[in-house]
Structures are given as structure tokens and as C-alpha cells.
Amino acid sequence: MGAYSYRALNESGKTVRGILDGDSERHVRSLLRAKKFKPLEVTSVASQTREDTRGGLFAWRGRRGGRLSARDLSLVTRQLASLVKSGLPLDEALHATAKQQQKPNTKRILLQVRSKVLEGLSLAQALGEVPGAFDTMYRALVRAGESSGYLAPVLERLADYTQSSQQVQQRLKTAMIYPLVLLTISLGVIALLMAFVVPQLVGVFQHTDRELPMLTQILISSSDFVVNYGVYCVLAIVALFIGFKRLLRHEGRLRRWHQLKLKMPVLGNLILQIDSARFAATLSLLSSSGVPLLQALRIAGQVMTNKIMQESCEQVAEAVQGGSSLHRALENAGCFPPLLVQLVASGETNGTLPEQLSNAAQDQERELEMMLGVAMGLLEPATVVFMGGAVCLIVMAILMPIFEMNTLI
């Protein structure tokens, strides 16, 4: 029995979409007629995926159904782990998990995985048919769990990991929302003042024969520039941003840009903390689930966002393959925080590497939160001071000619 997506008309004539299990398209059509639906289109989920895959990587990633959010992935993994732990066969567990989903996209992906399992593939192989939803690390852990016979505990660890990753990302986004909104509003208010308010107030001074104060002249020139060329400046900024993104498609330019970001005073340390925390957490999860260290290192390197950090992780894997200890390889790479190296050395000595890596990840996350707290704490008053200073200069530029009104007249 496979999964089929359908498009049909209900009794009121409205188009409805969904997914049903059936032995064939004909069987699904009969099920739809039994529900008093008029089938318009019935397609196998597996055949849809094969057609998308033929379109290449861009076509696959462009489909909305090819991905799962961190929240959905954590929920699905948790539900599947509970059902597998209860002794339910894998295909029935996948079917029950799919039935509990509210989003058609998530249900479609799970039913597609189930259909592949029914064809005889392992769960890891079936997940490989949907690489946009289940990444390399996820599949490696599932493969390790199936090989060791501990699939349910591994799925529970995966659920904890995805939930923790989602919480960290949410905290980062929440910490940045208020300063960014405040900065955007400040720039918007200043732009509106310069474009609409200032020309009305200072226009009266332009007809005088006396020379205006320098600050007022600068304000008038700035206002004229915003009015005449403001739209073009916005378009130019957008064009520069798009052009910059296109330039970064080249591997060499992207690597140089990532190298430059690591050298920036605050941003570089922030990127280092984020990638180090991801590396430690992923490596801890992989090693504790029975994945070989070399494979775990290469997978952990893929979760990093910075190319230089990824290359350093590959160098670490090559050094470990050559016989070096992990902590020595991390130290020689020169990109990993000293605390991580020290905890890895302790873990290798005591035989508690997964636990020490987990401790390192938690320490990195705590340090990252403190850094963000300090940065956001400085950015908020700096934004207020910037806006206050800009408005103060505008007011002074307007009032100075008024104070000199006697001489202007």
C-alpha cells in the first residue's frame, strides 16, 4: 500500500487536496467516491518525488514539500520514537505518525517514507529519498540506531537535539528582534523627516538674501538629496545586495568572505561560538549513538555555516585518520575555542568524550547568550542615542536661523 496525493471536488463544488493510502490510483479514486468526492487528479507521492529529482537540485529545493521545519522535525521524531519504543512495527509507526500531522506537507513526506519502507528499504535508506527534510546527520544516526538495535533511544536523542537547536535559534532571533526593529524605525523616522517635514520648515529660509548657518545649509542639501535621489539610493542598495549575493556563489569568493568575517572584531567571535557549539553538540550526539569518529567528524563539519570552520573540521578528520588524538587535532586546527579542546582532552583521557562534548556545547551556548546579551544591550542605547542625536541636529538646524531672525530681516 502506497501514499497518493489527490485533488478533488467536494459536495459543495470546492477543490480539496490531501493524501490517502491505497493499493493503486484506482483504489484511491474509489475511496474518494465513497467520501462523495469527485476525483480530479490522483498521483503517487513516490512518482512526484522522482519527477522533482529529475529537475535537479534547484527544482527539488524549490518545492515547498521538500523540507521540514525544526519544530515539525522535532515533533515527528518524538512521536515516532514513542511509537517504536512501544513495540509497534516501523511501517505502522510511520503511518500513525503521519495521521497525527496537521500539515499536508509533513504528512506527505512521512507517507512517502513509509511507502519506501514497505518496498523493503531500511528507515535510513527511506529517509535518504527525502534529503531536504532529513539531513546527513539525521540519516547517519538512524542508520546507527538500526544497526545497533537501539532505534527508539536514538530517535529520542534526535528529538532532544532538534528541539534544543530550535530553542537556540529562537533565542538568537528573539534577542535580535527588538534592536533591529528599533533601528529600522529610527532610520524610517529620520528619512520621513528629511523627505517631507524639513523641506516645509526650511523652505522659508531659502528666499532670504543672508547666508544661512552651515548646519542649516547641510540640512537643506541633505533633504534635497533624499527627495531627489532617495528612491535611487534604495534601488542601488538592493542592487548591490543582490550583486553581492551573486558574487558569493563563486567558491573562492565565498571562502574569502567567510575568512574575512572570522577576522571581524565582534562578528568573528560570534560565528566562532555558534559553529563551535553546533560542532560539539552534533559530534556528541553522533559519538554517543555509535557512529564511528571519522564519519561523525565529517558529518559534524557539515552543520557549520562558515567555510573556514568546515575546512578546519576536515583537517581534524584527516589528522585523526592519520593517528592523531582528537584534542591535538583540534588544537592544531587553530579555529576551535581552548575550552572545547580542553574538555575533549579530558574526555579522551577519561573515556567520557560524548559527555564532555555535550558539556562543551552547553558552555559555548551559555557564552554565546552572554555575548548576545552584551551586544544587544549596547546596541539598544546606541540606537536611541543615534536617533536622538539625528533629531537634535535637525531641530538645531531649523532653530538657528530663527534665533538669527533679527539679523536675517
C-alpha positions in Angstrom: 0.0 0.0 0.0 1.4 3.4 -1.0 0.6 7.1 -0.5 -1.2 9.1 -3.1 -1.9 12.8 -3.2 -5.2 13.8 -4.7 -7.2 16.8 -5.9 -10.9 16.5 -5.9 -14.3 18.4 -5.7 -16.4 18.1 -2.6 -20.2 18.1 -2.4 -20.2 22.0 -2.5 -18.0 22.1 -5.6 -14.9 23.3 -3.8 -11.5 21.9 -4.7 -9.9 19.9 -1.9 -6.4 18.4 -1.6 -5.0 15.7 0.6 -3.2 12.4 0.8 -4.6 8.9 1.1 -3.2 5.4 1.4 -4.2 2.9 -1.3 -3.2 -0.1 -3.3 -3.4 1.8 -6.6 -4.7 5.0 -8.1 -7.9 3.3 -8.9 -8.3 2.2 -5.3 -7.8 5.8 -4.1 -10.3 7.1 -6.6 -12.9 4.6 -5.3 -12.1 5.7 -1.7 -12.7 9.3 -2.8 -16.0 8.5 -4.4 -17.1 6.7 -1.2 -16.5 10.0 0.6 -18.7 11.7 -2.1 -15.7 13.5 -3.6 -15.2 13.8 -7.4 -11.6 12.9 -8.1 -9.8 15.3 -10.5 -6.2 14.1 -10.1 -4.6 11.2 -8.2 -0.8 10.9 -8.2 1.6 8.6 -6.3 3.8 10.5 -3.8 6.8 8.5 -4.9 6.4 9.3 -8.6 6.0 13.0 -7.7 9.4 12.9 -5.9 11.1 11.1 -8.8 9.9 13.8 -11.2 11.1 16.6 -8.9 14.5 14.8 -8.5 14.9 14.7 -12.3 14.6 18.5 -12.3 17.8 18.8 -10.4 18.8 20.3 -7.0 17.2 23.6 -7.7 13.8 22.1 -8.7 13.9 19.9 -5.6 14.7 22.6 -3.1 12.2 24.9 -4.8 9.4 22.6 -3.8 7.7 23.6 -0.6 7.1 19.9 0.2 10.8 19.1 0.3 11.6 20.4 3.8 10.6 20.2 7.4 10.9 23.0 9.9 13.0 22.3 13.0 9.8 22.3 15.1 8.0 19.8 12.8 11.1 17.6 12.6 11.4 17.5 16.4 7.7 16.7 16.8 7.7 13.9 14.2 10.9 12.4 15.7 9.4 12.4 19.2 6.2 10.8 18.1 7.9 8.2 16.0 10.3 7.4 18.9 7.4 6.8 21.3 5.6 4.5 18.9 8.7 2.5 18.0 9.6 2.2 21.7 6.1 0.8 22.4 6.8 -2.1 20.1 4.8 -1.0 17.1 6.1 -2.2 13.7 8.0 0.6 11.8 5.6 0.9 8.9 2.6 1.2 11.3 4.5 3.7 13.5 5.2 5.8 10.4 1.5 5.6 9.4 0.3 6.5 12.8 2.7 9.4 13.0 1.6 10.7 9.6 -2.1 10.5 10.6 -1.3 12.8 13.6 0.1 15.6 11.4 -1.9 18.6 10.6 0.2 19.9 7.8 -0.3 18.1 4.4 3.4 18.6 3.6 4.6 16.8 6.7 2.0 14.0 6.2 3.1 13.6 2.5 6.7 13.2 3.5 6.0 10.6 6.2 3.8 8.6 3.9 6.4 8.6 1.2 9.0 7.3 3.7 6.5 4.6 4.8 6.0 3.5 1.2 9.7 3.1 0.8 9.9 1.1 4.0 7.1 -1.2 2.7 9.2 -1.7 -0.5 11.9 -3.2 1.6 14.3 -0.3 2.3 15.6 0.4 5.7 14.4 3.5 7.5 17.7 5.3 6.9 17.5 4.5 3.1 13.9 5.6 3.0 14.8 8.9 4.7 17.5 9.3 2.0 14.7 9.6 -0.5 13.8 13.0 1.1 17.2 14.7 1.7 15.6 18.1 2.0 13.7 17.0 5.1 16.2 14.7 6.7 19.8 15.8 6.5 23.0 13.7 6.5 23.4 13.7 10.3 19.8 12.6 10.9 20.2 9.7 8.5 23.5 8.6 9.9 22.1 8.5 13.4 19.1 6.5 12.2 21.4 4.1 10.4 23.5 3.7 13.6 20.3 3.1 15.6 19.1 0.4 13.2 22.5 -1.3 13.1 22.7 -1.4 16.9 19.1 -2.3 17.5 18.5 0.8 19.6 16.4 2.8 17.1 14.0 4.2 19.7 16.6 5.7 22.1 18.5 7.2 19.1 15.2 8.8 17.8 14.7 10.2 21.3 18.1 11.7 21.3 17.5 13.2 17.9 14.2 14.7 19.1 16.1 16.3 22.0 18.8 17.6 19.7 16.4 19.1 17.2 14.3 20.7 20.0 17.5 22.1 21.6 18.7 23.5 18.2 15.3 25.1 17.6 15.4 26.8 21.1 18.9 28.2 20.5 17.8 29.6 17.1 14.7 31.0 18.6 16.7 32.7 21.4 19.0 34.2 18.8 16.2 35.6 16.8 14.3 36.9 19.8 17.4 38.7 21.1 17.9 40.5 17.7 14.3 41.4 17.0 13.9 44.5 19.3 17.2 46.2 18.3 16.6 45.6 14.6 13.0 46.9 14.8 14.2 50.0 16.8 17.0 50.7 14.3 14.6 50.3 11.3 12.0 52.6 12.9 14.7 55.2 13.7 16.0 55.2 10.1 12.5 55.4 8.8 11.6 58.4 11.0 14.7 60.3 10.0 14.1 59.6 6.3 10.5 60.8 6.6 11.6 64.0 8.4 14.2 64.7 5.7 11.8 64.0 2.9 8.6 65.7 4.0 8.9 67.7 7.2 12.3 69.5 6.7 11.5 70.9 3.2 8.4 72.6 4.6 10.1 74.2 7.5 13.3 75.4 6.0 11.9 76.4 2.7 11.1 79.9 4.1 14.8 80.4 4.8 15.9 79.7 1.2 14.5 83.0 0.0 16.5 85.2 2.3 19.5 87.2 1.0 21.6 86.5 4.0 23.8 83.4 4.3 22.3 80.7 6.4 24.3 78.8 9.1 26.4 75.9 7.9 24.3 73.3 9.7 21.2 74.6 8.1 22.8 74.5 4.6 23.9 70.9 5.2 20.4 70.0 6.3 18.8 71.6 3.2 21.3 69.9 0.9 20.7 66.5 2.7 16.9 67.0 2.4 17.2 67.8 -1.3 19.3 64.7 -1.9 16.8 62.5 -0.1 13.9 63.9 -2.0 15.6 63.8 -5.4 17.7 60.6 -5.1 16.4 58.7 -2.1 14.5 56.1 -4.3 17.6 55.6 -6.5 19.7 55.1 -3.4 17.3 52.4 -2.1 17.3 50.7 -5.5 21.1 50.9 -5.6 21.4 49.3 -2.2 19.1 46.5 -3.2 21.1 46.0 -6.5 24.3 45.9 -4.5 22.9 43.3 -2.1 21.7 41.1 -5.0 25.0 41.5 -6.8 27.0 40.7 -3.7 24.9 37.5 -3.2 25.6 36.5 -6.8 29.3 37.1 -6.4 29.3 34.8 -3.3 28.1 31.9 -5.5 31.7 31.5 -6.6 33.5 29.1 -4.2 36.7 31.2 -4.0 34.9 34.5 -3.3 32.7 32.8 -0.7 35.7 31.4 1.1 37.4 34.8 1.2 34.3 36.4 2.5 33.9 33.8 5.3 37.6 34.2 6.2 37.0 38.0 6.4 34.0 37.5 8.7 36.1 35.5 11.1 38.6 38.4 11.4 35.9 40.9 12.2 36.1 42.1 15.9 32.6 41.1 17.2 31.1 39.1 14.3 34.0 36.8 14.0 33.9 35.7 17.7 30.1 35.3 17.4 30.4 33.0 14.3 33.2 31.0 16.1 30.9 30.4 19.1 27.9 29.4 17.1 29.8 27.0 14.8 31.8 25.5 17.7 28.6 24.9 19.7 27.0 23.2 16.7 30.1 21.1 16.1 30.3 20.0 19.7 26.6 19.2 20.1 26.5 17.2 16.8 29.7 15.3 17.5 28.5 14.4 21.0 25.2 13.1 19.6 26.8 11.1 16.8 29.6 9.6 19.0 27.2 8.6 21.8 24.9 6.9 19.2 27.6 4.6 17.9 28.7 6.5 14.7 32.4 6.0 14.0 34.5 9.0 15.0 35.8 9.8 11.5 32.3 9.7 10.0 31.0 11.7 12.9 33.7 14.4 12.4 32.8 14.8 8.7 29.1 15.0 9.4 29.6 17.4 12.2 31.6 19.6 9.9 28.6 19.9 7.6 26.5 21.6 10.2 28.9 24.5 10.4 28.0 27.6 8.4 31.5 29.0 7.9 33.7 27.6 5.1 36.9 28.1 7.0 35.5 26.2 10.0 34.3 23.4 7.7 37.8 23.1 6.2 39.3 23.0 9.7 37.0 20.2 10.7 38.1 18.3 7.6 41.7 18.8 8.6 40.8 17.5 12.0 39.3 14.3 10.5 42.4 13.8 8.3 44.7 14.2 11.3 42.6 11.7 13.4 42.7 9.3 10.5 46.5 9.7 10.4 46.7 8.6 14.1 46.5 11.9 16.0 44.3 12.3 19.1 41.2 14.4 18.6 42.2 17.1 21.1 45.6 17.5 19.5 44.0 17.8 16.0 41.5 20.4 17.2 44.4 22.4 18.8 46.4 22.3 15.7 43.5 23.5 13.6 43.6 26.8 15.4 39.9 27.6 14.9 38.3 25.9 17.9 37.9 27.6 21.4 40.5 26.5 24.0 37.7 25.3 26.4 36.4 22.9 23.8 40.0 21.5 23.2 40.5 21.1 27.0 37.2 19.3 27.5 37.9 17.0 24.5 41.3 16.1 26.0 39.6 15.3 29.3 37.0 13.2 27.6 39.6 11.2 25.7 41.6 10.6 28.9 38.6 9.5 31.0 36.7 7.7 28.3 33.8 10.2 28.5 34.2 12.0 25.2 30.4 12.3 24.4 29.6 13.7 27.8 32.5 16.2 27.6 31.4 17.3 24.1 27.9 17.9 25.4 29.3 20.0 28.3 31.4 21.9 25.8 28.3 22.6 23.6 26.4 23.9 26.6 29.3 26.1 27.7 29.5 27.5 24.2 25.8 28.2 24.1 25.9 30.0 27.5 28.9 32.1 26.4 27.0 32.9 23.1 24.0 34.0 25.0 26.1 36.3 27.2 27.8 37.8 24.2 24.5 38.4 22.5 23.1 39.9 25.7 26.1 42.3 25.9 25.9 43.2 22.2 22.2 43.8 22.2 22.5 45.7 25.5 24.9 48.1 23.8 23.0 48.3 20.5 19.7 49.4 22.0 21.1 52.6 23.8 23.3 53.2 20.8 20.3 53.2 18.5 18.4 55.6 20.9 21.4 57.9 21.1 21.8 57.9 17.3 18.1 58.7 16.7 18.1 61.4 19.4 21.3 62.9 18.0 19.9 63.0 14.5 16.7 64.6 15.5 18.6 67.1 17.7 20.7 68.1 14.7 17.6 68.6 12.6 16.0 70.8 15.3 19.1 72.8 15.8 19.5 73.4 12.0 15.9 74.7 11.9 16.1 76.8 15.1 19.5 78.5 14.3 18.1 80.7 11.5 15.1 81.6 13.8 17.5 82.7 16.5 19.2 84.9 13.9 15.9 86.2 12.6 16.7 89.8 13.6 19.8 89.9 11.5 18.2 88.0 8.6 15.4 90.6 8.4 
